[in-house]
Amino acid sequence: MEEMLASMEKAKAEGADLVELCIDSMSFSHTSEVEKLIKQRALPAIVSYRLKSSRTSGKGECKTTCMQVLRLALELDVEFVEMDFEVASDIGMAECMYKRANSKIIVSSFVNGGKPSNERLGNLIACMQSTGADVIKLVIDVDYITDLAPVFQMLAHCQVPLIAIAVGSRGLISQLLGPKFGGFLVYGSLEGKSVPGLPTLVSLKHVYKLEYLNADTKVFGLISNPVGHSKGPILHNPAFRHTGYNGIYVPMLVDDIKEFFRTYTGTDFAGFSVGIPHKEAAVGCCDEVHPLAKSIGAVNTIVRRPIDGKLVGYNTDCEASITAIEDALRERRVANGEALRTSPLAGKTFVLVGAGGAGRALAFGAKSRGAQVVIFNRNYERAKLLADAVSGEALPYECLKRFCPQEGMILANASAIGMEPNTDQTPVSKETLRAYELVFDAVYTPRNTRLLQEAAEVGAIVVSGVEMFIRQALGQFRLFTGGLAPEDFMRKLVLAQF
Ligand SMILES: NC(=O)c1ccc[n+]([C@@H]2O[C@H](COP(=O)([O-])OP(=O)(O)OC[C@H]3O[C@@H](n4cnc5c(N)ncnc54)[C@H](OP(=O)(O)O)[C@@H]3O)[C@@H](O)[C@H]2O)c1
């Protein structure tokens, strides 16, 4: 009981409007203890008692205790009293439900077995409503994010106040998008007590700010697996609000990207960032692909075109990384009083480490600026394929450490070398770095990699992956909203995170 009281105070401090007191999860010897807890509540509350998770031993004993607790909550006029459908249907509950004063009754049911059909959910809601429920709650066990589509349809069309939430990490968007589709309330976990699929209360209050959501809110998200690491929500959501754009950006844990786009076809789902491992498959999901993204063979941004609903794919990684490098070179040229008519990359030797998604974007970008691209990759075949595509050269990976045929080259690391937790790794020795005028590292965790530290020590210009991250996000924001991105605002947000 002490723990519940403390949690209630914490929820209040974190900004909750309502707390759920799950009485079945606490030990008590007499209902007078429950009465004391209810009377001491710091916030309006839902008093719930679930039969399945009850700590009491036998089923009969459990149901008796459950009924006692729920009756007590109704007598004490608690704001919401939640009971299982089985209990609400019991004749023994009927009278006190009927005689309740101000309490609202939430009747809940667990739905399992994969993707629920609209018909199944509709029938269940109708039966639950007949108990006299004020609010219906469905807790749904889904296997895939695509199983949630009927849940959103039900939320949007249900005539009774409805809470419909899916459990597990694939269910997270059922919580975050609930208010858009008319959901009655959203659950959040306390800081330090994370539950898979449940957003933290702090993120609801400070990142997603669900109070601004309505039926017209456009949905954006990062399609990725895994998706938990994403910084997108903490960047795009504040930027939407800063510019007055009615949008929300959520993490979407997607297993099958083709199935995702077959399922979510509505204009509500307006734009997507694409992450690991879907960037290449995303090309095939789009109705149209920007020529640059097509030649790179990877899409990291998809926008649903408002006029015809077609999916258009882009790659903002390429321009983000190349312009970051160009701008740093230009700054040096301007400082030296040199004329700037062409790209400062034109005619340069551009040494690229890595031939994955980021590597491909950099290779095509460097080629488009007239640079000579030399590629080193752990897997030589991959380097060769990319080199052929950009009329460049692939060299054996072992030669990289001491490769210095000339002075003033550009080095771009687009491999995972040096990324957390392997922060002591670096692709090129410090001595060899003297051959480079500029060193770029796509790795952004940590912000200042060993490669960048050593490059700065030998006097090279350094460009961090954080700069690429900011620029690709600015590009995505422009494509998502069709408007200008609040650059200074977004820059400050990103720099505060890394
Ligand atoms: N700053 C940004 O906005 C941004 C955007 C995208 C990516 N990135 C970063 O860029 C890096 C690559 O991302 P990606 O999307 O291109 O990933 P990816 O498609 O999975 O490619 C990974 C690349 O890293 C190489 N690699 C991995 N581990 C290695 C090791 N131990 N030794 C040598 N090479 C290794 C791979 O070589 P093999 O082909 O031999 O496997 C491949 O070239 C990551 O650190 C990522 O965080 C940054």
The ligand as an ORCA input file, in Angstrom:
! r2SCAN-3c Opt
* xyz 0 1
  N      24.609     10.492    -39.410
  C      23.537      9.986    -39.970
  O      22.506     10.662    -40.160
  C      23.570      8.556    -40.398
  C      22.650      8.051    -41.321
  C      22.750      6.707    -41.701
  C      23.755      5.912    -41.153
  N      24.629      6.439    -40.249
  C      25.723      5.629    -39.659
  O      26.509      5.085    -40.701
  C      26.991      3.793    -40.333
  C      26.583      2.788    -41.394
  O      25.174      2.743    -41.476
  P      24.416      2.010    -42.701
  O      23.006      2.449    -42.625
  O      25.160      2.203    -43.956
  O      24.538      0.488    -42.239
  P      24.636     -0.822    -43.155
  O      23.881     -0.654    -44.415
  O      24.298     -1.944    -42.245
  O      26.210     -0.913    -43.535
  C      27.177     -1.115    -42.532
  C      28.556     -0.841    -43.122
  O      29.515     -0.904    -42.056
  C      30.485     -1.929    -42.371
  N      30.900     -2.550    -41.116
  C      30.112     -2.943    -40.093
  N      30.861     -3.430    -39.083
  C      32.158     -3.345    -39.497
  C      33.403     -3.682    -38.907
  N      33.458     -4.222    -37.688
  N      34.527     -3.470    -39.608
  C      34.479     -2.923    -40.841
  N      33.328     -2.572    -41.456
  C      32.188     -2.790    -40.794
  C      29.769     -2.870    -43.302
  O      30.705     -3.609    -44.035
  P      30.300     -5.026    -44.715
  O      29.626     -4.679    -46.023
  O      31.600     -5.707    -44.902
  O      29.390     -5.726    -43.755
  C      28.971     -1.864    -44.152
  O      29.795     -1.242    -45.096
  C      26.368      3.506    -38.953
  O      27.305      3.834    -37.969
  C      25.193      4.444    -38.888
  O      24.884      4.822    -37.559
  C      24.572      7.736    -39.881
*
